[in-house]
């Protein structure tokens, strides 16, 4: 009995708990290859040694062609500028004549008519004369030669020889109703001539 008890105690002492017993290592599993680390590109600094200079040889004929093109461009720019100045001056003259007609219309349409000694009538005529002075002080430059040759008949009818301003009827402060009516009709005719000239200049450019 004593021997069995001692054997049982010894066996209990030598027995290792399951948690303390060594475990069998698991079989290695197949793993995906680890990707290589990303490399960050380093910007390349441009140095003076990386710069290249070279000379270009242009044939003389090519240079002459380039110079001719430049001359043609300058000519076209100058022509366009002159045409704009002519057109703007004619348009301004037409606009001022429209203002003159408005002044005369006040006298023509007034009812009963202004008496000759009316101060208001004199003020209207003075305003008419002031606008007319603006036209007389404004020069209308002729268009460039190629265009002028096509519209010279209209130009000479509107602007007398040696004069570069649009002619408009003059009225003094004692003008009669008949004279006022005639001046208004003349302005209508002159404005129509200005419009015709401007249209002819525009048409000659497109040809």
C-alpha positions in Angstrom: 0.0 0.0 0.0 2.8 2.4 0.8 4.6 1.6 -2.5 1.4 2.2 -4.5 0.8 5.5 -2.8 4.4 6.7 -3.4 4.1 5.6 -7.1 0.9 7.5 -7.5 2.5 10.7 -6.0 5.5 10.4 -8.2 3.4 9.9 -11.3 1.4 13.0 -10.4 4.6 14.9 -10.0 6.0 13.8 -13.4 2.8 14.4 -15.3 2.9 17.7 -17.3 -0.3 19.7 -17.6 -1.6 19.9 -21.2 -1.0 23.6 -21.3 2.6 23.1 -20.5 3.2 20.3 -23.0 5.0 21.3 -26.2 2.8 21.6 -29.3 3.7 20.5 -32.7 4.7 23.5 -35.0 2.2 24.1 -37.9 3.3 23.3 -41.3 4.5 26.4 -43.1 1.9 28.0 -45.5 2.7 29.4 -48.9 2.9 33.2 -48.7 2.7 35.8 -51.5 6.0 37.4 -52.3 6.5 40.8 -50.5 6.5 43.6 -53.1 9.7 45.6 -53.3 9.6 49.1 -51.7 8.6 52.0 -53.9 11.4 54.1 -55.1 10.7 57.9 -55.2 11.9 59.7 -58.2 14.3 62.5 -57.5 13.7 65.6 -59.7 16.5 66.3 -62.1 18.0 69.8 -61.6 18.8 71.4 -64.9 22.3 72.9 -64.9 24.0 75.3 -67.2 25.7 72.3 -68.8 22.4 71.0 -70.0 21.6 74.1 -72.1 22.3 73.9 -75.8 22.7 76.9 -78.1 22.8 76.7 -81.9 22.6 79.0 -84.9 20.1 78.9 -87.8 21.1 79.8 -91.3 18.2 81.3 -93.3 18.5 81.6 -97.1 18.5 85.1 -98.4 15.4 84.4 -100.5 13.5 83.3 -97.4 14.5 86.5 -95.6 13.4 88.6 -98.5 10.1 86.9 -98.5 9.7 87.5 -94.8 10.5 91.2 -95.2 7.9 91.4 -98.0 5.3 89.8 -95.8 6.1 92.3 -93.1 5.8 95.2 -95.6 2.4 93.9 -96.8 1.2 93.6 -93.2 2.2 97.1 -92.4 0.4 98.3 -95.6 -2.7 96.5 -94.7 -2.7 97.9 -91.1 -2.2 101.4 -92.4 -4.9 101.0 -95.0 -7.4 99.7 -92.4 -6.5 102.5 -90.0 -7.1 105.1 -92.7 -10.4 103.5 -93.7 -11.6 103.6 -90.1 -10.7 107.3 -89.8 -12.7 108.1 -93.0 -15.7 106.0 -91.9 -15.7 107.5 -88.4 -15.5 111.0 -89.7 -18.4 110.5 -92.1 -20.5 108.8 -89.4 -19.8 111.7 -87.0 -20.8 114.2 -89.7 -24.0 112.3 -90.3 -24.8 112.2 -86.6 -24.3 115.9 -86.2 -26.5 116.6 -89.2 -29.2 114.5 -87.5 -28.9 116.9 -84.5 -29.2 119.9 -86.8 -32.4 118.4 -88.3 -33.8 118.0 -84.8 -33.2 121.6 -84.1 -34.9 122.7 -87.4 -37.7 120.3 -86.7 -38.5 122.1 -83.5 -39.1 125.2 -85.6 -40.9 123.5 -88.4 -43.3 121.5 -86.2 -44.1 124.2 -83.7 -47.7 125.4 -83.9 -48.5 128.1 -83.9 -45.2 129.1 -85.7 -42.6 131.0 -83.8 -42.8 134.7 -84.5 -39.6 136.1 -86.1 -38.7 138.0 -83.0 -39.1 134.9 -80.7 -36.1 134.4 -78.3 -36.7 130.6 -78.3 -36.5 130.5 -82.1 -33.2 132.5 -82.0 -31.8 130.1 -79.4 -32.7 127.1 -81.7 -31.0 128.7 -84.7 -27.9 129.5 -82.6 -27.7 125.8 -81.5 -28.0 124.8 -85.1 -25.1 127.1 -86.1 -23.0 125.7 -83.2 -23.4 122.2 -84.4 -22.6 123.3 -88.0 -19.4 124.7 -86.7 -18.4 121.3 -85.3 -18.8 119.8 -88.8 -16.8 122.6 -90.4 -13.9 122.0 -87.9 -13.9 118.3 -88.5 -11.8 117.1 -91.4 -12.8 114.0 -93.3 -9.7 112.2 -94.6 -10.0 110.6 -98.0 -9.7 106.8 -98.1 -6.6 105.1 -99.4 -5.8 105.5 -103.1 -7.2 102.1 -104.3 -10.5 102.7 -102.5 -10.7 106.3 -103.5 -10.4 105.5 -107.2 -13.6 103.5 -106.9 -15.6 106.1 -105.0 -14.1 109.3 -106.3 -17.3 110.3 -108.1 -19.3 110.2 -104.9 -16.5 111.8 -102.9 -16.3 114.8 -105.3 -20.1 115.3 -105.1 -20.1 115.3 -101.3 -16.9 117.1 -100.7 -15.9 119.9 -103.1 -12.4 120.0 -104.6 -9.8 121.0 -102.0 -12.3 120.7 -99.1 -12.4 117.8 -96.7 -15.5 118.8 -94.7 -19.1 118.0 -95.4 -20.9 121.1 -96.6 -24.1 121.9 -94.7 -26.6 124.8 -95.2 -26.0 128.0 -93.2 -28.8 129.8 -91.5 -28.6 133.2 -89.8 -30.7 134.1 -86.7 -33.3 135.9 -88.9 -33.9 133.0 -91.2 -37.4 132.7 -92.5 -39.6 129.6 -92.2 -39.0 128.9 -95.9 -35.3 129.0 -95.5 -35.5 126.7 -92.5 -37.6 124.2 -94.5 -35.1 124.3 -97.4 -32.1 123.8 -95.0 -33.9 120.8 -93.5 -34.4 119.3 -97.0 -30.8 119.9 -97.9 -29.6 118.1 -94.7 -31.8 115.1 -95.7 -30.1 115.0 -99.1 -26.6 115.4 -97.7 -27.1 112.7 -95.1 -28.2 110.3 -97.7 -25.1 111.1 -99.8 -22.9 110.4 -96.8 -24.6 107.1 -96.2 -24.2 106.2 -99.9 -20.5 107.1 -99.8 -19.9 105.0 -96.7 -21.7 102.0 -98.2 -19.6 102.4 -101.4 -16.4 102.4 -99.4 -17.4 99.3 -97.6 -18.4 97.5 -100.9 -15.1 98.5 -102.5 -13.2 96.7 -99.7 -15.0 93.4 -100.2 -14.2 93.3 -104.0 
